[in-house]
Amino acid sequence: MNLQDLKYCPCTLAEGFDTYSPAGLRLLFNRKKVSHILEFNAPRLDEEVAEKMRQNSKSISISGAQFKQSLVLDHLKLRLTEPGERGQFILKPIPIRPPFAKEDELPANEHLTMQIAKQVFGIRTAECALVFFQNGEPAYITKRFDYHKDGSKIAQEDFASISGRSKEKDGESYRNSGSYETIAKSMKKYVAAYAVEIEKYFEQVIFNYLFCNGDAHLKNFSLQQTPSGDYVLSPAYDLINTSLHISFDSFFAMEDGLFDDNYETESFKALGFYAYDDFYEFGLKIGMRANRVKTALDKYRKPNDQIFTFLQNSFLTQPAKDQYFSLYSDRLRMLNNSYSVMV
C-alpha cells in the first residue's frame, strides 16, 4: 500500500493518524517514538531476509506455511533477533507460499479481529499492531506478554501442554482433539479463581464463533501464573477470521465442538448449527450461573455499530471488508436463533 495515504493508527485504528498514535506508542513501545515502517524488506522480496526468518522462526497453525519471527526494539528501531537473542515482539508477515486464499489480507484480518475483541467487547488481549516493510507490504506485530518488565519469564502453559497432548504422542491433529468443555474441565483443576476466569473463557468461545475463528485450538488458550502464584487465563491471542481465507472452514477448531461425549442439544439437532441455546447450555455445563450466562450472551448477540467503524478503519481491502462483515452478520443471525422459542 502507499504509506503516504495512512489515515488511521496502525495500532488502535483511531482516525486522523499517519503513523502510530500516542495511545498506540504507549501500548506497544512505552511511549517511544517508533516508526510504523521497518528498515528491511518483506521476505517475499528479499531472499536473505526470508532465509534468516526460516532459521529462527516458528510456524503458525492456520497453515504451517507462514513465518513467525521475533523482533527486538533497538534504539527506536525494530529489527530481527539474532540467534539466541530473546525477542520482545512477534512478527507475522504475509506467507510466501500459502495454501489458502487472500493471503495478503492476513495481517489486517488478525489486527482487526484483535482490536474488535479488545476495544468493542473488553476482552483482555495481547497488544498488537501493523507494521510495514519498505515496499509498503503489511505485517502483523504483537507484543510478548510472557515476560516481566525485569526480563524474567512468566510461567505460562497452553492447554495442549496442560492436557499432555503432543504431535509425537497424539498425531498431527493433537491440538484440535477434544472440545471446549474439555478445556473448561482442565481450567477447573488448575485455576483457583475458576468462577471469575471461566466467564472470560466463555466470552472468548462466543467471540471466536461470532467472528469465524476456526483456529481457536488447544494451543491458542493458555494459563499464566500471577505474582501470587495462582493461575489465570492469559491474554487472548491469535484471534482471526479464518473463514476469510478458508472456504470449507468449520464452526470451531476443536473437533468435538462445544461439548464432550458427542453431546448435542435439541437445538443443534434441529438447526444444524450452534445457536443461542447451545451456548446457554454450554455456559451452564462449565459451571456458570444462569444469569451470568445470559448477561454474556446478551452482550454478543446485539448488533454493535463500533464493529462496523473498526472494520471501515481497518487495513483490509474493500472486498475483504464486505466479506468480513457478511461472515459476521451470518454468525450473528445464527447466534440469535433459539430452538426453544421456535417450539
MIVONU-486923 format. One line per field, with one value per residue (C-alpha): residue number from 1; residue in one letter; x, y, z. Coordinates in Angstrom, 1 decimal. Layout:
BEGIN
n: (NUM_...)
res: (a_...)
xx: (X_...)
yy: (Y_...)
zz: (Z_...)
//
This chain:
BEGIN
n: (1_2_3_4_5_6_7_8_9_10_11_12_13_14_15_16_17_18_19_20_21_22_23_24_25_26_27_28_29_30_31_32_33_34_35_36_37_38_39_40_41_42_43_44_45_46_47_48_49_50_51_52_53_54_55_56_57_58_59_60_61_62_63_64_65_66_67_68_69_70_71_72_73_74_75_76_77_78_79_80_81_82_83_84_85_86_87_88_89_90_91_92_93_94_95_96_97_98_99_100_101_102_103_104_105_106_107_108_109_110_111_112_113_114_115_116_117_118_119_120_121_122_123_124_125_126_127_128_129_130_131_132_133_134_135_136_137_138_139_140_141_142_143_144_145_146_147_148_149_150_151_152_153_154_155_156_157_158_159_160_161_162_163_164_165_166_167_168_169_170_171_172_173_174_175_176_177_178_179_180_181_182_183_184_185_186_187_188_189_190_191_192_193_194_195_196_197_198_199_200_201_202_203_204_205_206_207_208_209_210_211_212_213_214_215_216_217_218_219_220_221_222_223_224_225_226_227_228_229_230_231_232_233_234_235_236_237_238_239_240_241_242_243_244_245_246_247_248_249_250_251_252_253_254_255_256_257_258_259_260_261_262_263_264_265_266_267_268_269_270_271_272_273_274_275_276_277_278_279_280_281_282_283_284_285_286_287_288_289_290_291_292_293_294_295_296_297_298_299_300_301_302_303_304_305_306_307_308_309_310_311_312_313_314_315_316_317_318_319_320_321_322_323_324_325_326_327_328_329_330_331_332_333_334_335_336_337_338_339_340_341_342_343)
res: (m_n_l_q_d_l_k_y_c_p_c_t_l_a_e_g_f_d_t_y_s_p_a_g_l_r_l_l_f_n_r_k_k_v_s_h_i_l_e_f_n_a_p_r_l_d_e_e_v_a_e_k_m_r_q_n_s_k_s_i_s_i_s_g_a_q_f_k_q_s_l_v_l_d_h_l_k_l_r_l_t_e_p_g_e_r_g_q_f_i_l_k_p_i_p_i_r_p_p_f_a_k_e_d_e_l_p_a_n_e_h_l_t_m_q_i_a_k_q_v_f_g_i_r_t_a_e_c_a_l_v_f_f_q_n_g_e_p_a_y_i_t_k_r_f_d_y_h_k_d_g_s_k_i_a_q_e_d_f_a_s_i_s_g_r_s_k_e_k_d_g_e_s_y_r_n_s_g_s_y_e_t_i_a_k_s_m_k_k_y_v_a_a_y_a_v_e_i_e_k_y_f_e_q_v_i_f_n_y_l_f_c_n_g_d_a_h_l_k_n_f_s_l_q_q_t_p_s_g_d_y_v_l_s_p_a_y_d_l_i_n_t_s_l_h_i_s_f_d_s_f_f_a_m_e_d_g_l_f_d_d_n_y_e_t_e_s_f_k_a_l_g_f_y_a_y_d_d_f_y_e_f_g_l_k_i_g_m_r_a_n_r_v_k_t_a_l_d_k_y_r_k_p_n_d_q_i_f_t_f_l_q_n_s_f_l_t_q_p_a_k_d_q_y_f_s_l_y_s_d_r_l_r_m_l_n_n_s_y_s_v_m_v)
xx: (0.0_1.0_2.3_1.7_-2.0_-2.4_-5.4_-5.8_-3.4_-1.9_-2.3_-5.6_-7.3_-8.1_-8.8_-6.6_-3.1_-0.5_1.7_1.2_-1.0_0.2_-2.0_-0.5_3.0_2.1_0.6_3.3_6.6_6.2_5.7_8.9_8.5_9.0_8.2_5.5_7.9_10.6_14.1_14.2_12.1_9.4_10.7_8.8_11.0_14.3_15.7_18.3_15.6_13.5_16.4_17.0_13.4_13.5_16.4_14.8_11.1_8.1_5.1_1.6_-1.2_-3.6_-1.3_2.1_3.3_3.7_6.8_6.5_9.6_11.0_11.8_13.6_13.4_16.9_17.4_13.9_14.1_12.6_14.9_15.1_16.6_19.9_20.2_19.8_18.5_15.2_12.6_10.2_7.7_6.4_6.2_3.9_4.4_2.3_3.2_5.4_3.6_0.2_-2.2_-5.2_-6.9_-6.4_-3.1_-2.4_-5.3_-3.9_-2.1_-5.0_-7.5_-5.8_-5.1_-8.8_-10.1_-7.9_-8.9_-12.6_-12.1_-10.3_-12.0_-15.5_-16.0_-13.4_-11.6_-8.0_-5.7_-2.1_-1.2_-0.8_-0.5_0.5_4.0_5.1_8.0_9.9_7.7_4.5_3.6_1.9_2.8_1.2_3.2_2.2_4.0_5.1_3.3_5.1_8.0_8.1_9.5_12.7_13.1_12.3_10.0_6.3_5.2_2.7_1.3_-1.1_-3.9_-2.2_0.7_-1.7_-3.6_-0.4_-1.1_1.6_2.2_4.6_2.2_-1.2_-0.6_-1.0_-4.4_-3.4_-4.1_-7.7_-8.7_-11.5_-14.0_-14.3_-15.8_-12.6_-10.6_-13.0_-12.5_-8.7_-9.2_-11.2_-8.3_-5.7_-7.4_-8.3_-10.4_-12.3_-15.7_-14.1_-11.8_-14.4_-16.5_-13.6_-13.1_-16.8_-16.7_-13.7_-15.5_-18.5_-16.3_-14.4_-17.7_-19.1_-16.0_-15.4_-12.2_-11.7_-8.1_-9.0_-7.5_-5.7_-2.5_-4.4_-5.6_-3.2_-2.9_-0.5_0.9_0.2_2.7_0.8_1.4_-2.2_-3.1_-5.4_-6.4_-3.7_-4.5_-6.2_-4.0_-4.2_-7.7_-8.5_-11.5_-10.2_-13.3_-12.0_-9.2_-10.6_-13.9_-14.5_-13.8_-15.7_-17.6_-14.8_-11.2_-12.0_-13.1_-15.9_-17.2_-18.6_-19.4_-17.7_-19.1_-20.6_-23.4_-25.7_-28.5_-32.0_-31.3_-28.3_-30.1_-32.9_-30.9_-27.6_-25.6_-24.7_-27.3_-28.3_-29.5_-26.2_-24.1_-26.6_-26.3_-22.6_-22.3_-24.3_-22.3_-19.0_-20.3_-21.6_-24.7_-27.7_-27.9_-24.2_-24.6_-27.5_-25.6_-22.6_-24.8_-26.8_-23.5_-22.6_-26.0_-26.8_-25.6_-22.9_-22.1_-18.5_-17.8_-18.6_-16.5_-13.4_-14.0_-14.1_-11.0_-9.1_-6.4_-8.4_-9.3_-12.9_-13.9_-12.4_-14.3_-17.5_-16.9_-15.8_-19.0_-21.1_-19.5_-20.0_-23.6_-24.4_-22.9_-24.8_-28.1_-27.1_-26.3_-29.7_-31.7_-33.4_-34.9_-36.6_-38.5_-39.4_-41.1)
yy: (0.0_3.6_4.6_8.2_7.6_6.4_7.9_5.5_4.5_1.1_0.1_1.4_2.2_5.6_8.1_11.0_9.5_8.7_6.7_5.3_7.5_8.4_5.7_3.2_4.1_3.8_0.4_-1.1_0.8_2.5_5.9_5.6_7.1_4.0_4.2_2.1_1.3_-1.4_-0.9_-4.2_-5.6_-8.3_-11.9_-12.5_-9.9_-10.4_-14.0_-13.0_-11.9_-15.0_-17.3_-15.5_-16.0_-19.6_-20.3_-18.5_-19.0_-20.9_-21.9_-20.6_-23.1_-21.7_-23.1_-24.1_-22.0_-18.6_-17.3_-16.2_-14.2_-12.4_-8.7_-6.5_-2.8_-1.5_2.3_3.1_0.7_-2.8_-5.4_-9.2_-11.0_-12.7_-16.5_-16.9_-13.4_-13.1_-11.1_-8.5_-8.8_-11.4_-10.6_-12.3_-11.3_-12.4_-16.0_-16.8_-19.9_-20.1_-23.0_-20.7_-17.6_-13.9_-14.3_-10.5_-9.8_-12.0_-9.2_-6.8_-9.5_-10.6_-7.0_-6.0_-9.1_-8.5_-4.8_-5.7_-8.2_-5.6_-2.3_-3.4_-6.4_-5.7_-9.0_-8.8_-9.3_-9.2_-5.7_-5.7_-3.5_-3.5_-2.6_-2.1_-3.2_-0.9_-1.7_-0.9_-4.6_-5.0_-7.4_-8.2_-7.5_-8.4_-7.6_-10.6_-10.9_-13.8_-11.8_-9.5_-6.0_-7.1_-9.7_-12.8_-15.4_-15.6_-19.2_-20.0_-23.2_-23.7_-26.3_-28.8_-28.9_-28.9_-31.8_-33.7_-33.8_-33.6_-34.2_-37.1_-38.9_-37.9_-37.2_-34.2_-33.2_-33.2_-29.5_-29.9_-33.0_-32.7_-29.9_-26.5_-28.3_-30.3_-27.0_-25.8_-29.0_-28.5_-24.9_-26.2_-28.3_-25.6_-22.2_-21.2_-18.2_-20.5_-18.7_-15.5_-16.9_-19.2_-16.2_-14.8_-18.1_-18.3_-14.9_-15.9_-19.0_-16.9_-14.3_-17.0_-18.4_-15.0_-13.9_-17.2_-18.1_-21.7_-21.7_-21.5_-24.8_-26.1_-24.1_-20.9_-20.8_-20.6_-20.3_-17.7_-17.5_-14.4_-12.8_-14.6_-18.0_-18.6_-19.3_-17.2_-17.2_-15.5_-12.5_-13.7_-14.1_-15.4_-14.1_-14.1_-14.6_-17.8_-18.1_-15.1_-17.4_-21.0_-21.6_-25.0_-23.7_-25.4_-23.8_-24.5_-25.6_-28.2_-31.5_-32.2_-28.6_-27.2_-30.4_-33.6_-37.1_-36.3_-34.4_-32.3_-30.1_-30.4_-27.0_-28.3_-31.4_-29.3_-26.4_-28.0_-25.1_-23.6_-21.1_-19.3_-22.5_-24.3_-21.5_-21.1_-24.8_-24.8_-21.9_-23.9_-27.1_-25.3_-24.0_-20.5_-19.1_-18.8_-15.0_-14.6_-16.8_-14.7_-11.4_-12.6_-13.8_-10.6_-8.7_-10.5_-11.1_-7.4_-5.6_-3.0_0.0_0.0_-3.2_-1.5_1.5_-0.6_-2.6_0.6_1.9_-1.4_-2.1_-4.7_-4.1_-3.1_-6.6_-8.2_-5.7_-6.6_-10.4_-10.0_-8.1_-10.6_-13.5_-11.8_-10.9_-14.6_-15.8_-13.1_-14.4_-17.9_-17.0_-15.2_-18.3_-20.2_-23.5_-23.4_-20.3_-21.8_-24.9)
zz: (0.0_-0.3_3.1_2.4_2.4_6.0_7.8_10.8_13.5_12.6_16.3_17.7_14.3_15.6_12.8_11.9_12.2_9.5_12.0_15.5_17.7_21.2_22.6_20.2_21.1_24.8_24.4_22.2_22.9_26.3_24.5_22.5_19.0_16.9_13.2_11.6_8.7_9.1_7.8_5.9_3.1_3.0_3.0_-0.2_-1.9_-0.1_0.0_2.6_5.0_4.1_4.9_8.2_9.2_8.2_10.5_13.5_13.2_14.3_12.1_12.5_13.0_10.4_7.7_8.9_6.0_7.5_9.3_12.9_13.7_16.8_16.8_19.3_19.8_19.3_19.6_18.5_15.6_15.3_13.9_13.6_16.5_16.2_17.1_20.9_21.4_23.2_21.2_22.6_19.7_17.3_13.6_11.2_7.5_4.6_3.9_0.9_-0.4_1.4_0.8_1.2_-0.3_0.3_2.0_1.5_3.9_6.8_8.8_8.6_9.4_12.6_13.7_13.1_14.9_17.9_18.1_18.0_20.8_22.9_22.2_21.5_23.8_26.5_26.1_27.6_24.6_23.6_22.4_18.6_15.5_11.9_10.7_7.1_5.0_2.8_-0.2_1.8_2.4_5.8_8.6_11.9_15.1_18.6_21.9_24.0_27.3_28.8_30.4_33.4_32.9_34.5_31.8_33.9_32.4_33.4_33.9_31.1_29.5_26.7_27.0_24.7_27.2_30.2_28.9_28.0_24.2_21.6_17.9_18.7_21.0_19.6_15.9_13.6_14.9_18.6_19.1_17.8_19.8_22.4_22.9_24.6_27.5_27.8_28.2_30.9_32.8_32.7_33.9_36.9_38.0_38.0_38.4_41.9_40.8_38.4_38.8_37.5_34.8_33.3_32.4_30.5_28.7_27.9_26.3_24.2_22.9_21.9_20.3_18.2_17.0_16.1_14.2_12.5_14.1_13.1_14.6_18.3_19.3_22.5_21.8_21.4_25.0_27.9_31.6_33.1_36.6_38.7_41.1_44.0_42.4_41.1_37.5_35.4_31.7_29.7_27.4_24.2_21.1_17.5_17.0_13.3_11.0_9.3_7.0_5.1_3.9_4.1_2.3_4.0_7.5_10.3_13.1_15.6_15.7_18.4_16.7_19.2_19.2_22.4_24.3_25.5_24.8_21.4_23.2_21.0_22.2_20.7_19.1_17.2_16.1_14.7_13.2_12.3_13.7_17.0_18.3_21.5_23.2_22.6_24.2_27.1_27.9_27.4_30.0_32.5_31.9_32.6_35.9_35.3_36.9_34.6_35.0_34.2_31.0_29.9_30.5_28.5_25.6_25.5_25.2_22.0_20.3_19.9_16.7_17.6_15.4_16.7_14.9_11.5_12.4_13.2_10.1_7.9_9.6_9.2_6.6_4.8_1.2_0.5_-0.9_2.2_4.5_2.8_3.2_6.8_7.7_5.8_7.7_11.0_10.1_9.2_12.6_14.5_12.9_13.8_17.4_17.8_16.8_19.6_19.1_22.5_21.4_18.0_19.5)
//
